[in-house]
Amino acid sequence: MGSAPCSGKGRARGGLQDLGCMPWKLSKQKGVGVVARGGMGRGVGGGRSGLGEHALSTPLATPPPPIYHEKQRRELCALHALNNVFQDGAAFSRDTLQDIYQRLSPGTLVTPHKKSMLGNGNYDVNVIMAALQTRGYEAVWWDKRRDVGSIALSNVTGFILNVPSNLRWGPLRLPLKRQHWIGVREVGGVYYNLDSKLRSPHTIGNPDELRKFLRYQLRGKNGELLLVVSEEVEVHQTWRSDGC
């Protein structure tokens, strides 16, 4: 698969350069983020409410933090995964990724990712890595021969998975699979699966539950994991909780 990540800067190696995005044609929503906000009840009225002075003085529970979740559009799952990890719909744009793609493949006339030439998506791991570098971040390829228990979660901004996913045509699920980019990150102390194919973010849970989730996603030969870390973390290899 490639050498262990401690030996270099986490550059994509081997089959990783072929990782791309699958199309998703079911959703007709625009590619804007859906922010889920926790609701708060109506304010309590005067003494006629029957709740008593004690109830009136009890502070309301803090609502959960908003979660940015960008939905699937065309074959732009790489774009959605990046924006979902950064929790910012303006972090990257289709034009930004297309410019990076053209810079990495100048004068390309024939490419296995034909739709990238038209700006429709299907961007591979090289585009994702270059995009992260424009914001001072690096993508560290996780060697699946190592257990995810050795990831220093507190030093990782987010995770981008490349996994097989079912191909759909309208409401029909076809007996075909293609690779798909998924963003995962922590918001308010809880980890979420921010897959752009989902109607809303799926709660993963605490760090132990995150590790179980990652192990499950990496169980097959076609599942790959990128750690999104700052340049400083990458330089000092502090995304690891163990030594090389």
VOGUSE-964854 format. One record per residue (C-alpha): residue number from 1; x, y negated, z negated. Coordinates in Angstrom, 3 decimals. Layout:
// residues N
num=NUM, X=X, Y=Y, Z=Z
...
//
This chain:
// residues 244
num=1, X=0.000, Y=0.000, Z=0.000
num=2, X=2.885, Y=-2.318, Z=-0.775
num=3, X=5.367, Y=-3.030, Z=-3.502
num=4, X=4.280, Y=-3.897, Z=-6.998
num=5, X=3.240, Y=-7.540, Z=-7.364
num=6, X=5.999, Y=-8.336, Z=-9.818
num=7, X=8.533, Y=-8.057, Z=-7.014
num=8, X=7.414, Y=-11.125, Z=-5.099
num=9, X=4.991, Y=-14.011, Z=-4.824
num=10, X=1.942, Y=-11.906, Z=-4.283
num=11, X=1.968, Y=-12.200, Z=-0.489
num=12, X=-0.351, Y=-9.958, Z=1.440
num=13, X=1.304, Y=-6.829, Z=2.726
num=14, X=0.399, Y=-3.882, Z=4.883
num=15, X=-3.283, Y=-3.413, Z=5.546
num=16, X=-4.194, Y=-6.504, Z=3.529
num=17, X=-3.648, Y=-8.720, Z=6.542
num=18, X=-6.594, Y=-6.990, Z=8.210
num=19, X=-9.038, Y=-7.809, Z=5.436
num=20, X=-11.929, Y=-9.851, Z=6.681
num=21, X=-15.586, Y=-10.611, Z=6.161
num=22, X=-18.775, Y=-8.808, Z=7.079
num=23, X=-21.782, Y=-10.544, Z=8.619
num=24, X=-24.928, Y=-10.977, Z=6.569
num=25, X=-27.985, Y=-11.834, Z=8.605
num=26, X=-30.781, Y=-11.403, Z=6.068
num=27, X=-30.446, Y=-14.681, Z=4.225
num=28, X=-31.733, Y=-17.738, Z=6.038
num=29, X=-30.799, Y=-20.175, Z=3.299
num=30, X=-28.383, Y=-22.961, Z=4.070
num=31, X=-24.862, Y=-22.591, Z=2.764
num=32, X=-25.317, Y=-24.808, Z=-0.226
num=33, X=-24.747, Y=-23.818, Z=-3.794
num=34, X=-27.605, Y=-22.885, Z=-6.055
num=35, X=-26.947, Y=-24.173, Z=-9.533
num=36, X=-28.701, Y=-22.222, Z=-12.278
num=37, X=-29.351, Y=-24.365, Z=-15.293
num=38, X=-30.700, Y=-23.215, Z=-18.634
num=39, X=-34.037, Y=-24.853, Z=-19.411
num=40, X=-34.908, Y=-26.546, Z=-22.634
num=41, X=-38.354, Y=-26.547, Z=-24.130
num=42, X=-40.548, Y=-29.625, Z=-24.327
num=43, X=-39.860, Y=-32.021, Z=-27.140
num=44, X=-41.730, Y=-31.385, Z=-30.352
num=45, X=-44.448, Y=-33.907, Z=-31.127
num=46, X=-45.531, Y=-35.415, Z=-34.414
num=47, X=-46.703, Y=-33.755, Z=-37.595
num=48, X=-49.798, Y=-32.407, Z=-35.886
num=49, X=-47.720, Y=-29.672, Z=-34.275
num=50, X=-47.827, Y=-27.664, Z=-37.477
num=51, X=-44.104, Y=-26.834, Z=-37.234
num=52, X=-43.160, Y=-28.769, Z=-40.337
num=53, X=-40.263, Y=-31.130, Z=-40.991
num=54, X=-37.737, Y=-28.306, Z=-41.156
num=55, X=-38.572, Y=-27.139, Z=-37.631
num=56, X=-38.371, Y=-30.688, Z=-36.349
num=57, X=-34.876, Y=-31.116, Z=-37.750
num=58, X=-33.543, Y=-27.806, Z=-36.390
num=59, X=-31.170, Y=-28.509, Z=-33.457
num=60, X=-32.097, Y=-26.968, Z=-30.134
num=61, X=-29.899, Y=-24.199, Z=-28.787
num=62, X=-27.201, Y=-25.335, Z=-26.373
num=63, X=-28.267, Y=-24.487, Z=-22.808
num=64, X=-25.968, Y=-22.241, Z=-20.798
num=65, X=-23.542, Y=-24.031, Z=-18.460
num=66, X=-24.569, Y=-24.484, Z=-14.831
num=67, X=-23.210, Y=-21.878, Z=-12.430
num=68, X=-22.422, Y=-22.782, Z=-8.838
num=69, X=-23.404, Y=-19.966, Z=-6.486
num=70, X=-22.982, Y=-20.376, Z=-2.747
num=71, X=-25.128, Y=-18.111, Z=-0.573
num=72, X=-24.083, Y=-16.181, Z=2.525
num=73, X=-24.135, Y=-17.992, Z=5.864
num=74, X=-22.897, Y=-16.501, Z=9.133
num=75, X=-19.653, Y=-14.634, Z=8.401
num=76, X=-18.322, Y=-17.221, Z=5.968
num=77, X=-17.961, Y=-14.983, Z=2.926
num=78, X=-14.317, Y=-16.065, Z=2.531
num=79, X=-15.456, Y=-19.686, Z=2.260
num=80, X=-18.228, Y=-18.783, Z=-0.185
num=81, X=-15.882, Y=-16.702, Z=-2.343
num=82, X=-13.399, Y=-19.584, Z=-2.578
num=83, X=-16.011, Y=-22.201, Z=-3.464
num=84, X=-17.677, Y=-19.880, Z=-5.967
num=85, X=-14.356, Y=-19.186, Z=-7.689
num=86, X=-13.633, Y=-22.919, Z=-7.914
num=87, X=-17.265, Y=-23.634, Z=-8.883
num=88, X=-17.254, Y=-26.490, Z=-6.420
num=89, X=-19.113, Y=-26.624, Z=-3.123
num=90, X=-16.705, Y=-29.288, Z=-1.895
num=91, X=-13.535, Y=-27.342, Z=-2.714
num=92, X=-13.289, Y=-25.973, Z=0.818
num=93, X=-15.264, Y=-26.414, Z=4.013
num=94, X=-15.689, Y=-24.416, Z=7.188
num=95, X=-13.642, Y=-27.049, Z=9.031
num=96, X=-10.821, Y=-26.709, Z=6.489
num=97, X=-10.611, Y=-22.943, Z=6.899
num=98, X=-10.908, Y=-23.239, Z=10.668
num=99, X=-8.008, Y=-25.701, Z=10.770
num=100, X=-5.911, Y=-23.308, Z=8.694
num=101, X=-6.842, Y=-20.425, Z=10.968
num=102, X=-5.809, Y=-22.385, Z=14.061
num=103, X=-2.530, Y=-23.381, Z=12.414
num=104, X=-1.747, Y=-19.774, Z=11.517
num=105, X=-2.734, Y=-18.558, Z=14.998
num=106, X=-1.756, Y=-21.340, Z=17.420
num=107, X=-2.753, Y=-20.690, Z=21.001
num=108, X=-4.474, Y=-17.427, Z=20.105
num=109, X=-6.674, Y=-16.219, Z=22.946
num=110, X=-7.217, Y=-12.633, Z=21.855
num=111, X=-7.804, Y=-11.818, Z=18.182
num=112, X=-9.496, Y=-9.030, Z=16.233
num=113, X=-11.437, Y=-11.805, Z=14.471
num=114, X=-12.960, Y=-13.360, Z=17.584
num=115, X=-15.607, Y=-15.327, Z=15.742
num=116, X=-12.940, Y=-17.231, Z=13.830
num=117, X=-12.051, Y=-18.924, Z=17.112
num=118, X=-15.575, Y=-20.382, Z=17.168
num=119, X=-15.541, Y=-21.413, Z=13.531
num=120, X=-18.142, Y=-18.835, Z=12.540
num=121, X=-16.036, Y=-17.200, Z=9.864
num=122, X=-14.635, Y=-13.704, Z=9.387
num=123, X=-11.430, Y=-15.207, Z=7.985
num=124, X=-8.753, Y=-12.835, Z=6.771
num=125, X=-6.549, Y=-12.811, Z=3.694
num=126, X=-3.917, Y=-15.073, Z=5.267
num=127, X=-6.430, Y=-17.897, Z=5.600
num=128, X=-7.534, Y=-17.449, Z=1.984
num=129, X=-3.955, Y=-17.543, Z=0.710
num=130, X=-3.088, Y=-20.631, Z=2.758
num=131, X=-6.275, Y=-22.365, Z=1.619
num=132, X=-5.457, Y=-21.746, Z=-2.038
num=133, X=-1.983, Y=-23.192, Z=-1.564
num=134, X=-3.475, Y=-26.502, Z=-0.383
num=135, X=-4.930, Y=-26.879, Z=-3.881
num=136, X=-1.868, Y=-25.764, Z=-5.821
num=137, X=-2.950, Y=-22.157, Z=-6.331
num=138, X=-1.658, Y=-18.770, Z=-5.255
num=139, X=-3.287, Y=-15.450, Z=-4.474
num=140, X=-1.566, Y=-12.540, Z=-6.184
num=141, X=-2.283, Y=-9.158, Z=-4.665
num=142, X=-3.060, Y=-6.632, Z=-7.391
num=143, X=-1.334, Y=-3.296, Z=-6.952
num=144, X=-4.063, Y=-0.712, Z=-7.556
num=145, X=-1.503, Y=1.723, Z=-8.929
num=146, X=-1.538, Y=-0.435, Z=-12.055
num=147, X=-4.452, Y=-0.588, Z=-14.476
num=148, X=-6.343, Y=-3.879, Z=-14.652
num=149, X=-5.891, Y=-3.757, Z=-18.412
num=150, X=-2.490, Y=-5.382, Z=-17.880
num=151, X=-3.978, Y=-8.545, Z=-16.342
num=152, X=-3.636, Y=-11.580, Z=-18.628
num=153, X=-7.195, Y=-12.792, Z=-18.072
num=154, X=-6.693, Y=-16.115, Z=-19.844
num=155, X=-4.121, Y=-17.112, Z=-17.214
num=156, X=-6.242, Y=-16.159, Z=-14.203
num=157, X=-8.561, Y=-18.774, Z=-12.698
num=158, X=-10.691, Y=-16.250, Z=-10.853
num=159, X=-10.783, Y=-13.097, Z=-8.776
num=160, X=-11.459, Y=-12.455, Z=-5.105
num=161, X=-12.367, Y=-8.911, Z=-4.136
num=162, X=-12.417, Y=-7.420, Z=-0.653
num=163, X=-14.743, Y=-4.438, Z=-0.679
num=164, X=-16.845, Y=-2.410, Z=1.772
num=165, X=-20.433, Y=-3.600, Z=1.992
num=166, X=-23.461, Y=-2.428, Z=3.887
num=167, X=-24.250, Y=-4.078, Z=7.183
num=168, X=-27.794, Y=-5.369, Z=7.594
num=169, X=-29.932, Y=-6.392, Z=10.500
num=170, X=-32.807, Y=-8.431, Z=9.145
num=171, X=-34.464, Y=-6.358, Z=6.401
num=172, X=-32.853, Y=-3.142, Z=7.642
num=173, X=-29.760, Y=-1.640, Z=6.056
num=174, X=-27.639, Y=-0.030, Z=8.722
num=175, X=-25.496, Y=3.074, Z=8.097
num=176, X=-22.384, Y=0.952, Z=8.616
num=177, X=-20.006, Y=-0.827, Z=6.292
num=178, X=-17.663, Y=-3.756, Z=6.795
num=179, X=-15.291, Y=-5.547, Z=4.471
num=180, X=-16.718, Y=-8.410, Z=2.441
num=181, X=-15.156, Y=-11.099, Z=0.222
num=182, X=-16.583, Y=-11.533, Z=-3.299
num=183, X=-15.748, Y=-14.200, Z=-5.882
num=184, X=-15.694, Y=-13.437, Z=-9.621
num=185, X=-14.940, Y=-15.826, Z=-12.441
num=186, X=-15.655, Y=-16.815, Z=-16.024
num=187, X=-18.142, Y=-19.570, Z=-16.823
num=188, X=-18.879, Y=-20.525, Z=-20.416
num=189, X=-17.098, Y=-17.473, Z=-21.827
num=190, X=-18.978, Y=-14.995, Z=-19.617
num=191, X=-17.744, Y=-13.378, Z=-16.396
num=192, X=-20.047, Y=-13.428, Z=-13.370
num=193, X=-20.226, Y=-11.629, Z=-10.047
num=194, X=-20.710, Y=-14.503, Z=-7.582
num=195, X=-21.152, Y=-12.371, Z=-4.471
num=196, X=-22.670, Y=-14.661, Z=-1.843
num=197, X=-25.056, Y=-11.881, Z=-0.789
num=198, X=-26.766, Y=-11.918, Z=-4.175
num=199, X=-29.883, Y=-13.995, Z=-4.767
num=200, X=-28.324, Y=-15.322, Z=-7.959
num=201, X=-25.153, Y=-14.720, Z=-10.013
num=202, X=-24.996, Y=-11.341, Z=-11.730
num=203, X=-23.700, Y=-11.293, Z=-15.279
num=204, X=-20.702, Y=-9.020, Z=-15.788
num=205, X=-20.078, Y=-9.890, Z=-19.419
num=206, X=-17.057, Y=-10.004, Z=-21.682
num=207, X=-13.429, Y=-9.202, Z=-20.765
num=208, X=-13.852, Y=-5.475, Z=-21.423
num=209, X=-16.874, Y=-5.361, Z=-19.145
num=210, X=-14.976, Y=-7.314, Z=-16.503
num=211, X=-12.189, Y=-4.729, Z=-16.526
num=212, X=-14.756, Y=-1.946, Z=-16.095
num=213, X=-16.276, Y=-3.853, Z=-13.187
num=214, X=-12.889, Y=-4.309, Z=-11.505
num=215, X=-11.957, Y=-0.653, Z=-11.970
num=216, X=-15.229, Y=0.360, Z=-10.349
num=217, X=-14.702, Y=-1.957, Z=-7.375
num=218, X=-11.148, Y=-0.679, Z=-6.860
num=219, X=-11.991, Y=2.999, Z=-7.123
num=220, X=-12.055, Y=3.544, Z=-3.346
num=221, X=-9.232, Y=3.221, Z=-0.867
num=222, X=-10.776, Y=0.141, Z=0.792
num=223, X=-11.212, Y=-2.035, Z=-2.286
num=224, X=-8.591, Y=-4.756, Z=-2.845
num=225, X=-8.152, Y=-7.439, Z=-5.490
num=226, X=-6.569, Y=-10.891, Z=-5.391
num=227, X=-5.880, Y=-12.858, Z=-8.568
num=228, X=-6.342, Y=-16.613, Z=-8.145
num=229, X=-3.738, Y=-18.322, Z=-10.311
num=230, X=-2.033, Y=-21.696, Z=-10.551
num=231, X=1.408, Y=-22.152, Z=-9.024
num=232, X=2.951, Y=-22.343, Z=-12.495
num=233, X=1.362, Y=-19.067, Z=-13.564
num=234, X=2.554, Y=-17.399, Z=-10.374
num=235, X=6.118, Y=-18.691, Z=-10.748
num=236, X=6.413, Y=-17.453, Z=-14.342
num=237, X=4.423, Y=-14.250, Z=-13.643
num=238, X=2.249, Y=-14.963, Z=-16.669
num=239, X=-0.768, Y=-13.351, Z=-14.991
num=240, X=0.695, Y=-10.151, Z=-16.400
num=241, X=0.311, Y=-9.102, Z=-20.008
num=242, X=3.129, Y=-6.569, Z=-19.698
num=243, X=6.679, Y=-6.707, Z=-18.350
num=244, X=7.736, Y=-5.760, Z=-14.838
//
